[in-house]
Amino acid sequence: MPHSRSNVFWPLRLIVVLSIAAPALLFSYATWENYRAIDAQANERIVRALDVLQEQALKAFQTVERSISETNEVLRGMSDRQIRASEADLFLRFKRTQQALPQIESIWVFDSKGQPLVSSTVLPVPRDLDISDRAYFTAQKEAERHGTLHAGGKP
C-alpha cells in the first residue's frame, strides 16, 4: 500500500516542480531578452548622442576659427597704436561679429605685454587690466617663442 500511495503523489509532485520551474525559466528568458534589448537601445542612443556632440563640437570650433580669422583679417597690418586709435570702430565691428555668432561671448585683443587694445564688450577697454600672468596668455607667448603659434596669432 505505501508503494501505491507514492505512485498517486508522483504526478502531483511533478506538477508542483513544473509549476515552479517553468515560470522561473520563462522569467529568466524574458529577463535576458529584455536586458539585451535595453542594452542594444542604450548603445544606439549613445552612438546617436556622440554623433550629435561631435557635430556640435565641430561647429563650435569652426565658429571660433572663423571669428579668429575675421579678427586677424581686420587687424592685419595695424600697429598697437593704430588699433588703439581705431578702438571705437573696431569695437563696433567686433560687436557685430560677436552678435552674429551667439557662441562667442566676447572678442578681446591684447598687445604682447598683456594689455587690452580693443574688445567687443567694453568701450573703452580698461587700460589698467593686465593678463600677462594668466595661463592662456603665457601659453600663447610660449607657443610664439617656440614657433608653434597658429590660427589665432602670428608665427
C-alpha positions in Angstrom: 0.0 0.0 0.0 2.7 2.5 0.7 4.1 1.9 -2.8 0.7 2.6 -4.4 0.3 5.8 -2.4 3.6 7.2 -3.7 2.5 6.4 -7.2 -0.5 8.6 -6.7 1.5 11.6 -5.4 4.2 11.3 -8.1 2.3 13.2 -10.8 1.3 15.8 -8.2 5.0 16.3 -7.3 5.8 16.7 -10.9 3.1 19.3 -11.4 4.4 21.2 -8.4 8.0 21.1 -9.7 6.9 22.2 -13.2 4.7 24.9 -11.8 7.8 26.4 -10.2 10.4 25.6 -12.8 8.5 26.6 -15.9 7.7 30.2 -14.7 11.3 30.5 -13.4 12.7 29.5 -16.8 10.2 31.7 -18.6 11.0 34.7 -16.3 14.8 34.1 -16.8 14.4 34.0 -20.6 12.3 37.2 -20.6 14.7 38.9 -18.3 17.7 38.0 -20.6 15.8 39.2 -23.7 14.8 42.5 -22.1 18.4 43.0 -20.9 19.7 42.5 -24.5 17.0 44.8 -26.0 17.7 47.6 -23.4 21.5 47.2 -23.9 21.1 47.5 -27.7 18.8 50.5 -27.4 21.2 52.2 -24.9 24.2 51.6 -27.3 22.2 53.0 -30.2 21.3 56.1 -28.2 24.9 56.6 -27.1 26.1 56.4 -30.7 23.5 59.0 -31.8 24.3 61.3 -28.9 28.0 61.1 -29.6 27.3 61.9 -33.3 25.3 65.0 -32.2 28.0 66.0 -29.7 30.8 65.6 -32.3 28.9 67.7 -34.8 28.2 70.4 -32.2 31.9 70.5 -31.1 33.0 70.7 -34.7 30.6 73.6 -35.4 31.8 75.4 -32.2 35.5 75.0 -33.3 34.6 76.2 -36.8 32.8 79.2 -35.3 35.8 80.1 -33.1 38.2 79.6 -36.0 36.0 81.8 -38.2 35.9 84.6 -35.6 39.7 84.4 -35.1 40.3 84.6 -38.8 38.0 87.5 -39.2 39.6 89.3 -36.3 43.1 88.7 -37.7 41.9 89.9 -41.1 40.5 93.1 -39.7 43.7 93.8 -37.7 46.1 92.8 -40.4 48.9 95.3 -40.8 47.7 97.5 -37.9 50.1 98.5 -35.1 49.1 98.6 -31.5 48.9 102.4 -31.8 46.6 102.2 -34.8 44.4 99.7 -33.1 44.0 101.9 -30.0 43.3 104.9 -32.3 40.5 102.9 -34.1 39.1 101.4 -30.9 35.6 102.7 -31.3 35.3 101.5 -34.9 36.9 98.1 -34.1 34.6 97.8 -31.1 31.5 98.1 -33.4 33.0 95.7 -35.9 33.8 93.1 -33.3 30.5 93.6 -31.6 28.7 92.8 -34.8 30.8 89.7 -35.2 30.0 88.7 -31.7 26.3 89.2 -32.1 26.2 87.2 -35.3 27.8 84.3 -33.6 26.0 83.6 -30.3 28.6 81.0 -29.3 31.1 83.9 -28.9 30.8 85.6 -25.6 33.3 88.3 -26.4 36.3 89.2 -28.5 39.4 90.8 -26.9 42.6 91.9 -28.5 45.7 92.2 -26.3 49.2 93.5 -27.0 52.3 91.5 -26.5 52.6 92.7 -22.9 49.1 91.6 -21.9 47.4 95.0 -22.1 44.0 95.2 -23.8 43.8 97.0 -27.1 40.1 96.5 -28.1 37.1 94.5 -27.0 33.7 93.7 -28.4 32.0 94.2 -25.0 33.8 97.2 -23.3 34.5 100.6 -24.7 37.0 101.9 -23.8 38.9 98.9 -22.6 40.3 99.2 -19.1 43.9 100.4 -19.6 45.0 99.0 -16.2 44.0 95.5 -17.0 47.0 93.1 -17.2 46.6 89.5 -18.2 50.3 88.8 -18.7 50.3 86.3 -15.7 47.3 84.3 -16.9 47.8 80.7 -18.2 46.1 81.3 -21.6 48.3 84.3 -22.2 51.6 82.7 -21.1 50.7 79.6 -23.3 50.4 81.9 -26.3 53.7 83.6 -25.5 55.4 80.2 -25.2 53.9 79.0 -28.5 55.1 82.2 -30.1 58.6 81.7 -28.7 58.8 78.1 -30.0 57.3 78.9 -33.3 54.2 76.7 -32.9 51.6 79.5 -32.8 48.9 79.3 -35.5 45.3 80.1 -36.2 44.8 83.0 -33.7 48.3 84.5 -33.8 51.3 85.4 -35.8 54.2 82.9 -36.0 
